[in-house]
Amino acid sequence: MIPSAPVGLPELTDGPHMAYALQWLFFGGLVLYGRFLLRRGR
């Protein structure tokens, strides 16, 4: 089915990508630190 009105292009912005990347790096660091603490406790 063909739309009767033309569709505009979506707005392209940088968005919060850097914040999400830093968030996941922080989570990864927490996992590594937690594994370190678990191995040290044995």
N, C-alpha and C positions, 0 to 999 in steps of 0.2 A: 504494500500500500504506500503510495507516494504522498508525503505531507503537502498540504495546500499552501503553507506559508514557509518561506525560507528559514532555516535554522541558523542562528548566529554561532560564531566560534566561541568556545569557552574562554573565560579569562585565565590567562597564564601568569602566575606569580611565583615567586620563590617559595612562599609558604613557610611552615615551621619545620622544614626538613632538618636543619642543623640541630634544633632542639631535640628532635626525635633521635638523631644519630648520637648525640651526647648522652641521652637517656639510656640507650641500649649499651653504649660503652660503659656507663656507670653500672648497669645491671650485670654486665659481664665481669667487671671488676669485683663486684660483690660476690658473685659465684666463685671466682678464683680465690678470693679471700676466705670465703666459707670453707672451701675445700682444704685450704691451708690450715685453718683452725681445726678441722676435723682430723686431719692427718697428724697434726702436732699433739692432739689430745690422746692419741692411742698409745 
